[in-house]
Amino acid sequence: MASKKNSNRYLKLKSETSLKTEATKHLNFGVFVFVLILAYLVFIMISFAIKEKVNYTIAELGTLSNSNTYTGLVIRKETVTMADSAGDIRYFLTEGARVRNTNTVCGIISDTDYVALLDEEIFKANQKLDSSDPSFEDSYGYLQNRIKNYVINQHSKKFNHTYVVRKQLENDISDIRNTVIIQQRSLGLSDSSNIDMLENELGNNIRMHKATSSGLISYIIDGMEDITTESFKISDLSRTPKIQDTVTKTNISVGQPIFKVVDNYLWHIVAEIDPESAKLLENMKYKTIHFVEKDIEIVAKIQVFTEDNKTYIKIEADRMLNEFLNERFVDFRIIHENHQGIKIPETAIIKKTFAVIPAQYFGYLNNQYGVYKKVPSEEVPGDSTIDFTTARLFQKVDDYVYVPISDTIKVGDVLSYTNPESMATTEFIIDKTEDLEGVYVVNKGFADFKFIETTYKDIDYRIVAPYTPYGVRIYDRIATEGITTTEYQTIN
């Protein structure tokens, strides 16, 4: 009986020991897997940390212009109005507003205290009249709804739509105000006639100045408004504008300029140009002009003329005057040609040296490209063997391939080729190299050289063909500083 109990105790102990051993095995395996994953993560983090950070730019389509930049004198048909009385001035139109002749532009107030009193009385009368008119509240609600609708829907519109909405609201306010006045007068509201009387009295105490012609209003006077296309002299190009901003003045004396009207039909620019540009412009009547500061392009009529052995250009434009209403001198470019393609910064360009090899000497073996090269035998002095040396093909032009110069492919190497049909063997000595331009593309996490075919360049950028074989492609990531990047460098 005792022996049976001992046997059971032994079996139980053996079972517990076996379970502990199995648990320990599972635990050890789990720890091993955890340590392996942790080591991998640490390796990834260290690899990422030691990668060098390289700035890159995206290869996108762009344009460069073959052009020359000049500074020209703006000539407009301008009529300056002078004050014929003294006092405080009140302007009724904004800078750049379009006017017709006889439109009131401003008024000069001789008795400011009395006019201020009339203004206050008119304001109070209008408030009282509006509060007693139910149509005023309806109109106010209409304008509020218009503004709310714009705010709700503005995200789907372009920014310049804001100016369209503003103009519509200004027109609505003007229409509503005129309608309200007509309704108030037709209803015989008592304060209406009182307002008319006050406004008439106000008009009698302000000396109104009207536009003498149609055009654009400007309050910037520079003293060069007397220059016309007929009176222009070459010496006018060296004159200095003496700018007065009349709208900032609150008190005006007799004879001072108060505003000018600029004819917005035609305006001109005159500038001196170089003889090379003059030759390019021969027999041309129209040319694309790019205004540098505002980044605006227009097609304008041109005329090239010579005076005192110097060449000048006169540009005649019929649009965009409002953009240059107060500019007397402008920087512009005459665009001779536009070049389109992939636009790349000049700092990204690098050169790489290639061996030029007949295409038949470049072969394929065991899933690798390369050349058969004659190398000295290590076993028999003075003898040689033919070894297959792997090489990367960068470009193929006609019957030649371009292979990068390296430790394994260099000038003086002897290449071998066996014709598979005749079994005749020929040799070629590498004696020609070419430096080709390219960029480092970093799409795959390392710097990889790609060819470029330049179609046009200036100081900072160049345009390259978008579909060059073995070359850069649209939307490639290009290392911005090519000279500080090395081939196959890992990129962070």
C-alpha positions as CSV (number, residue, x, y, z in Angstrom):
1,M,0.0,0.0,0.0
2,A,2.8,2.3,0.9
3,S,4.7,1.5,-2.2
4,K,1.6,2.5,-4.3
5,K,1.3,5.8,-2.6
6,N,5.0,6.5,-3.2
7,S,4.5,5.6,-6.9
8,N,1.6,8.1,-7.2
9,R,3.6,10.8,-5.5
10,Y,6.5,10.2,-7.9
11,L,4.2,10.4,-11.0
12,K,2.6,13.6,-9.7
13,L,6.0,15.2,-9.1
14,K,7.2,14.1,-12.5
15,S,4.1,15.6,-14.1
16,E,4.6,19.0,-12.3
17,T,8.2,19.1,-13.4
18,S,7.2,18.4,-17.0
19,L,4.7,21.2,-16.9
20,K,7.3,23.6,-15.5
21,T,9.7,22.6,-18.1
22,E,7.2,23.2,-20.9
23,A,6.3,26.6,-19.4
24,T,9.9,27.6,-19.2
25,K,10.4,26.6,-22.9
26,H,7.4,28.8,-23.9
27,L,8.7,31.7,-21.8
28,N,12.2,31.5,-23.2
29,F,10.8,31.4,-26.8
30,G,8.6,34.5,-26.0
31,V,11.5,36.4,-24.5
32,F,13.6,35.5,-27.6
33,V,10.9,36.8,-30.0
34,F,10.5,40.0,-27.9
35,V,14.3,40.6,-27.9
36,L,14.4,40.0,-31.6
37,I,11.6,42.5,-32.3
38,L,13.2,45.1,-29.9
39,A,16.5,44.7,-31.6
40,Y,14.9,45.2,-35.0
41,L,13.1,48.4,-33.8
42,V,16.4,49.7,-32.3
43,F,18.2,49.0,-35.6
44,I,15.5,50.9,-37.6
45,M,15.6,53.9,-35.2
46,I,19.4,54.0,-35.4
47,S,19.4,53.7,-39.2
48,F,16.8,56.5,-39.4
49,A,18.8,58.7,-37.1
50,I,22.1,58.3,-38.9
51,K,20.6,59.0,-42.3
52,E,21.6,62.4,-43.6
53,K,18.8,64.9,-44.1
54,V,18.7,66.1,-47.7
55,N,16.5,68.9,-49.0
56,Y,14.6,68.0,-52.1
57,T,12.3,69.7,-54.6
58,I,9.6,68.1,-56.7
59,A,10.1,68.0,-60.4
60,E,7.1,69.9,-61.8
61,L,6.3,71.5,-65.1
62,G,7.2,75.1,-65.3
63,T,8.1,78.0,-67.6
64,L,11.2,80.1,-68.1
65,S,11.2,83.2,-70.4
66,N,14.0,84.5,-72.6
67,S,13.5,88.1,-71.7
68,N,15.2,91.4,-70.9
69,T,14.2,93.7,-68.0
70,Y,13.9,97.4,-68.2
71,T,12.5,100.4,-66.3
72,G,10.1,102.6,-68.2
73,L,8.3,105.9,-67.8
74,V,4.5,105.7,-67.7
75,I,2.8,108.3,-69.8
76,R,-1.0,108.9,-69.3
77,K,-3.5,111.4,-70.4
78,E,-4.1,113.2,-67.1
79,T,-6.1,116.3,-66.2
80,V,-5.3,117.9,-62.8
81,T,-8.0,120.0,-61.1
82,M,-6.9,122.9,-58.8
83,A,-8.8,124.3,-55.9
84,D,-10.4,127.6,-56.6
85,S,-11.3,128.3,-52.9
86,A,-9.8,127.6,-49.5
87,G,-11.1,125.4,-46.7
88,D,-11.5,121.9,-45.5
89,I,-11.9,119.3,-48.2
90,R,-14.4,116.4,-48.4
91,Y,-13.9,113.6,-51.0
92,F,-16.9,111.7,-52.2
93,L,-15.1,109.1,-54.4
94,T,-12.4,106.5,-53.7
95,E,-9.1,106.2,-55.4
96,G,-9.4,104.6,-58.8
97,A,-13.2,105.2,-59.1
98,R,-14.5,105.5,-62.6
99,V,-16.2,108.9,-63.3
100,R,-18.0,110.6,-66.1
101,N,-17.6,114.3,-66.8
102,T,-19.7,116.4,-64.5
103,N,-19.6,113.8,-61.7
104,T,-18.9,115.4,-58.3
105,V,-15.6,114.4,-56.9
106,C,-15.1,116.5,-53.9
107,G,-16.2,119.6,-52.1
108,I,-14.4,122.4,-50.2
109,I,-16.0,123.7,-47.0
110,S,-15.5,127.3,-46.0
111,D,-17.5,127.2,-42.8
112,T,-16.7,123.9,-41.2
113,D,-18.7,124.4,-38.0
114,Y,-21.9,125.2,-39.8
115,V,-21.5,122.3,-42.2
116,A,-20.9,119.9,-39.2
117,L,-24.1,121.1,-37.7
118,L,-26.0,120.5,-40.9
119,D,-24.5,117.0,-41.2
120,E,-25.7,116.1,-37.7
121,E,-29.2,117.4,-38.4
122,I,-29.4,115.4,-41.7
123,F,-28.2,112.3,-39.9
124,K,-30.8,112.6,-37.1
125,A,-33.6,113.3,-39.6
126,N,-32.6,110.2,-41.7
127,Q,-32.6,108.0,-38.5
128,K,-36.1,109.3,-37.6
129,L,-37.4,108.8,-41.1
130,D,-36.0,105.2,-41.4
131,S,-37.4,104.2,-38.0
132,S,-40.9,105.2,-39.1
133,D,-40.7,103.4,-42.4
134,P,-41.4,99.6,-42.3
135,S,-39.7,99.0,-45.7
136,F,-36.4,100.0,-44.1
137,E,-36.4,96.9,-41.8
138,D,-37.3,94.7,-44.8
139,S,-34.4,96.1,-46.8
140,Y,-32.0,95.7,-43.8
141,G,-33.1,92.0,-43.4
142,Y,-32.5,91.4,-47.2
143,L,-29.0,92.7,-47.0
144,Q,-28.3,90.6,-43.9
145,N,-29.4,87.5,-45.7
146,R,-27.2,88.3,-48.7
147,I,-24.2,88.6,-46.5
148,K,-25.0,85.4,-44.6
149,N,-25.4,83.5,-47.9
150,Y,-22.0,84.7,-49.0
151,V,-20.3,83.7,-45.7
152,I,-21.9,80.2,-45.9
153,N,-21.0,79.6,-49.5
154,Q,-17.7,81.5,-49.8
155,H,-15.6,78.3,-49.3
156,S,-16.5,77.1,-52.8
157,K,-15.7,80.3,-54.5
158,K,-12.4,81.9,-55.6
159,F,-11.1,84.9,-53.5
160,N,-11.8,87.4,-56.3
161,H,-15.5,86.5,-55.9
162,T,-15.4,88.7,-52.8
163,Y,-15.0,91.8,-54.9
164,V,-18.0,90.8,-57.1
165,V,-20.1,90.3,-54.0
166,R,-19.0,93.7,-52.6
167,K,-20.0,95.4,-55.8
168,Q,-23.3,93.7,-55.8
169,L,-24.0,94.8,-52.2
170,E,-23.0,98.4,-53.0
171,N,-25.5,98.4,-55.9
172,D,-28.2,96.8,-53.7
173,I,-27.6,99.5,-51.0
174,S,-27.8,102.3,-53.6
175,D,-31.0,100.8,-55.2
176,I,-32.6,100.2,-51.8
177,R,-31.8,103.8,-50.7
178,N,-33.3,105.3,-53.8
179,T,-36.4,103.1,-53.5
180,V,-36.8,104.1,-49.8
181,I,-36.5,107.8,-50.6
182,I,-39.1,107.6,-53.4
183,Q,-41.5,105.6,-51.1
184,Q,-41.0,108.1,-48.3
185,R,-41.7,111.0,-50.5
186,S,-44.7,109.4,-52.2
187,L,-46.1,108.6,-48.8
188,G,-45.6,112.2,-47.7
189,L,-43.6,111.4,-44.6
190,S,-43.0,114.7,-42.8
191,D,-39.3,114.6,-42.4
192,S,-38.6,114.0,-46.1
193,S,-39.0,117.6,-47.1
194,N,-37.0,118.7,-44.1
195,I,-34.1,116.5,-45.2
196,D,-34.3,118.0,-48.7
197,M,-34.1,121.5,-47.2
198,L,-31.1,120.6,-45.1
199,E,-29.3,119.0,-48.0
200,N,-29.8,122.0,-50.2
201,E,-28.4,124.2,-47.4
202,L,-25.5,121.9,-47.1
203,G,-24.8,122.1,-50.9
204,N,-24.9,125.9,-50.7
205,N,-22.1,125.9,-48.1
206,I,-19.8,123.4,-50.0
207,R,-17.9,124.4,-53.1
208,M,-18.3,121.3,-55.3
209,H,-15.7,120.2,-57.8
210,K,-16.7,118.0,-60.7
211,A,-14.7,115.8,-63.1
212,T,-14.0,117.6,-66.3
213,S,-13.7,114.4,-68.4
214,S,-14.3,110.7,-68.1
215,G,-11.8,108.3,-66.7
216,L,-10.3,107.1,-63.4
217,I,-10.0,109.3,-60.3
218,S,-6.6,109.6,-58.6
219,Y,-5.5,111.7,-55.7
220,I,-1.8,111.1,-56.2
221,I,-0.1,114.1,-57.9
222,D,3.6,113.7,-58.8
223,G,4.2,116.8,-60.9
224,M,4.8,114.8,-64.1
225,E,1.2,114.9,-65.4
226,D,2.3,117.4,-68.1
227,I,4.2,114.7,-70.0
228,T,2.3,113.4,-73.1
229,T,3.4,111.2,-76.0
230,E,3.7,114.4,-78.1
231,S,5.7,116.4,-75.6
232,F,7.9,113.6,-74.3
233,K,11.7,114.3,-74.3
234,I,14.4,111.8,-73.5
235,S,15.4,113.9,-70.5
236,D,12.0,113.0,-69.0
237,L,13.3,109.5,-68.3
238,S,15.7,111.0,-65.6
239,R,13.1,113.2,-63.9
240,T,12.2,112.5,-60.3
241,P,8.5,112.5,-59.3
242,K,7.5,114.8,-56.5
243,I,4.6,112.9,-55.0
244,Q,1.7,114.6,-53.2
245,D,-1.2,112.5,-51.7
246,T,-4.0,115.1,-51.7
247,V,-6.5,112.9,-49.9
248,T,-4.4,113.0,-46.8
249,K,-4.8,116.8,-46.6
250,T,-7.7,118.2,-44.6
251,N,-7.2,121.9,-45.4
252,I,-6.7,123.2,-49.0
253,S,-5.4,126.5,-50.2
254,V,-6.4,128.2,-53.5
255,G,-4.3,126.9,-56.4
256,Q,-3.4,123.6,-54.8
257,P,-4.1,120.3,-56.8
258,I,-7.0,118.3,-55.3
259,F,-7.4,115.4,-57.8
260,K,-6.8,114.3,-61.3
261,V,-8.8,112.4,-63.9
262,V,-6.8,109.8,-65.9
263,D,-8.1,108.8,-69.3
264,N,-8.4,105.0,-69.2
265,Y,-8.4,104.3,-72.9
266,L,-4.7,104.3,-73.8
267,W,-1.5,104.6,-71.8
268,H,2.1,104.3,-72.8
269,I,5.5,103.3,-71.4
270,V,8.8,104.6,-72.8
271,A,12.2,103.0,-71.9
272,E,15.7,102.7,-73.2
273,I,16.6,99.2,-74.5
274,D,19.8,97.5,-75.6
275,P,20.7,97.0,-79.3
276,E,20.4,93.2,-79.0
277,S,16.7,93.5,-77.9
278,A,16.1,96.0,-80.6
279,K,17.3,93.5,-83.3
280,L,14.9,90.9,-81.9
281,L,12.1,93.4,-82.1
282,E,12.6,94.4,-85.7
283,N,9.5,94.4,-87.8
284,M,7.3,93.5,-84.8
285,K,4.2,95.4,-83.9
286,Y,3.0,93.6,-80.8
287,K,4.9,91.9,-78.0
288,T,4.2,90.2,-74.6
289,I,5.1,92.5,-71.8
290,H,5.5,91.1,-68.2
291,F,5.3,93.6,-65.3
292,V,7.8,92.2,-62.7
293,E,6.4,93.6,-59.4
294,K,2.7,92.7,-60.1
295,D,3.4,89.6,-62.1
296,I,1.0,90.7,-64.8
297,E,1.4,90.0,-68.5
298,I,-0.3,91.9,-71.4
299,V,0.1,91.9,-75.2
300,A,0.8,95.5,-76.2
301,K,1.6,97.5,-79.3
302,I,5.3,98.4,-79.6
303,Q,7.4,100.9,-81.5
304,V,11.3,101.0,-81.5
305,F,13.0,104.2,-82.3
306,T,16.5,105.7,-82.1
307,E,17.6,109.1,-80.7
308,D,21.1,110.4,-80.0
309,N,22.6,106.9,-80.9
310,K,20.5,105.2,-78.3
311,T,17.5,102.9,-78.8
312,Y,14.2,103.2,-77.1
313,I,10.9,101.4,-77.1
314,K,7.4,102.9,-76.8
315,I,4.7,100.6,-75.5
316,E,1.0,101.3,-76.1
317,A,-1.5,99.5,-73.9
318,D,-5.3,99.6,-73.7
319,R,-5.8,97.6,-70.5
320,M,-4.6,97.2,-66.9
321,L,-4.2,101.0,-66.3
322,N,-5.9,100.7,-62.9
323,E,-3.0,98.5,-61.8
324,F,-0.5,101.2,-62.5
325,L,-2.7,104.3,-61.8
326,N,-0.2,105.8,-59.4
327,E,3.1,104.4,-60.9
328,R,5.3,106.8,-62.8
329,F,8.1,104.3,-63.4
330,V,7.6,100.6,-63.8
331,D,9.9,97.6,-64.2
332,F,8.9,95.3,-67.1
333,R,10.3,92.5,-69.1
334,I,10.0,92.0,-72.9
335,I,9.4,88.3,-73.4
336,H,11.0,87.0,-76.5
337,E,10.4,83.3,-75.9
338,N,8.7,81.0,-73.4
339,H,10.3,77.7,-72.6
340,Q,8.2,75.0,-71.0
341,G,9.3,71.7,-69.4
342,I,10.5,70.4,-66.0
343,K,11.8,73.4,-64.0
344,I,14.8,72.5,-61.9
345,P,17.0,74.7,-59.6
346,E,20.5,75.3,-60.9
347,T,21.9,74.2,-57.5
348,A,20.6,70.6,-58.1
349,I,22.7,70.1,-61.3
350,I,25.8,67.9,-61.1
351,K,28.1,66.2,-63.6
352,K,29.1,62.6,-63.9
353,T,31.8,61.0,-66.0
354,F,30.9,58.2,-68.3
355,A,32.8,55.8,-70.6
356,V,31.5,55.7,-74.1
357,I,31.4,52.1,-75.3
358,P,30.1,50.4,-78.5
359,A,26.7,48.9,-77.6
360,Q,27.7,45.3,-78.7
361,Y,30.3,45.2,-75.9
362,F,27.6,45.6,-73.3
363,G,26.0,42.3,-72.4
364,Y,23.8,40.4,-70.0
365,L,24.7,37.4,-67.8
366,N,23.0,35.7,-64.8
367,N,20.4,38.5,-64.6
368,Q,23.0,41.2,-64.5
369,Y,24.2,43.7,-67.1
370,G,27.9,44.3,-67.7
371,V,30.9,43.9,-70.0
372,Y,33.5,41.2,-70.7
373,K,36.8,42.7,-69.6
374,K,40.3,41.4,-70.2
375,V,42.1,41.2,-66.8
376,P,45.6,39.9,-65.9
377,S,45.8,36.3,-64.9
378,E,46.7,35.7,-61.3
379,E,47.9,32.2,-62.0
380,V,50.0,32.7,-65.2
381,P,52.2,35.9,-65.2
382,G,51.8,37.8,-68.5
383,D,48.6,36.0,-69.4
384,S,45.1,37.3,-69.2
385,T,41.5,36.1,-68.7
386,I,38.1,37.4,-69.8
387,D,35.9,38.2,-66.8
388,F,32.3,39.4,-66.8
389,T,32.2,42.8,-64.9
390,T,28.9,44.1,-63.8
391,A,28.1,47.7,-64.9
392,R,25.0,49.9,-65.0
393,L,23.7,51.2,-68.2
394,F,22.8,54.9,-67.9
395,Q,22.1,55.9,-71.5
396,K,22.1,54.6,-75.0
397,V,22.7,56.9,-77.9
398,D,22.7,55.4,-81.4
399,D,25.2,52.5,-81.3
400,Y,26.9,53.5,-78.1
401,V,26.1,53.1,-74.4
402,Y,27.2,55.3,-71.5
403,V,28.6,53.4,-68.5
404,P,29.8,55.3,-65.4
405,I,33.6,55.4,-64.7
406,S,34.4,53.5,-61.5
407,D,37.0,51.3,-59.9
408,T,36.0,48.4,-62.2
409,I,35.4,50.4,-65.4
410,K,38.0,53.0,-66.3
411,V,39.9,54.5,-69.2
412,G,42.4,52.0,-70.7
413,D,40.4,48.8,-69.9
414,V,40.2,46.3,-72.7
415,L,36.8,44.9,-73.5
416,S,36.0,41.7,-75.4
417,Y,33.2,40.8,-77.7
418,T,32.5,37.5,-79.4
419,N,30.1,37.4,-82.3
420,P,27.6,34.6,-81.7
421,E,27.3,33.8,-85.4
422,S,30.9,33.9,-86.6
423,M,32.5,33.3,-83.2
424,A,35.0,36.0,-84.1
425,T,36.3,37.9,-81.1
426,T,37.1,41.6,-81.2
427,E,38.5,44.0,-78.6
428,F,37.8,47.6,-77.7
429,I,40.0,49.8,-75.5
430,I,38.1,52.4,-73.5
431,D,39.6,55.7,-74.5
432,K,36.6,58.1,-74.6
433,T,34.7,59.7,-71.8
434,E,32.0,62.3,-71.5
435,D,30.8,64.5,-68.6
436,L,27.0,64.4,-68.7
437,E,24.7,66.6,-66.6
438,G,22.1,65.2,-64.3
439,V,20.5,65.3,-60.9
440,Y,20.2,63.0,-57.9
441,V,16.7,61.6,-57.6
442,V,15.8,60.5,-54.0
443,N,12.5,58.7,-54.6
444,K,13.7,55.4,-53.2
445,G,15.5,56.6,-50.1
446,F,18.9,57.0,-51.7
447,A,20.5,59.4,-54.2
448,D,20.3,58.0,-57.7
449,F,21.8,59.8,-60.7
450,K,19.4,60.6,-63.5
451,F,20.1,62.4,-66.8
452,I,18.7,65.7,-67.8
453,E,18.4,67.2,-71.3
454,T,18.5,71.0,-70.9
455,T,16.3,73.0,-73.3
456,Y,16.8,76.5,-71.7
457,K,18.5,77.9,-68.6
458,D,19.0,81.2,-66.8
459,I,20.9,82.1,-63.6
460,D,18.8,80.3,-61.1
461,Y,16.8,77.7,-63.0
462,R,16.7,75.6,-66.1
463,I,14.1,73.8,-68.1
464,V,14.7,70.2,-69.0
465,A,12.9,67.8,-71.3
466,P,10.2,65.8,-69.4
467,Y,10.6,62.5,-71.3
468,T,14.4,61.8,-71.5
469,P,15.3,58.1,-71.7
470,Y,17.0,57.1,-68.4
471,G,16.3,60.6,-67.2
472,V,14.3,62.6,-64.7
473,R,10.5,62.4,-64.7
474,I,7.7,64.7,-63.6
475,Y,7.1,64.5,-59.8
476,D,10.5,62.9,-59.1
477,R,12.1,64.1,-55.8
478,I,15.3,65.9,-56.7
479,A,18.1,66.7,-54.2
480,T,18.2,70.5,-54.1
481,E,21.9,70.8,-53.4
482,G,23.5,68.3,-55.8
483,I,27.1,69.3,-54.9
484,T,26.7,68.3,-51.3
485,T,25.0,65.0,-52.1
486,T,26.8,61.8,-53.0
487,E,25.5,59.0,-55.2
488,Y,23.7,56.2,-53.3
489,Q,23.7,58.3,-50.2
490,T,20.8,57.2,-47.9
491,I,18.3,59.9,-47.5
492,N,16.3,60.9,-44.4
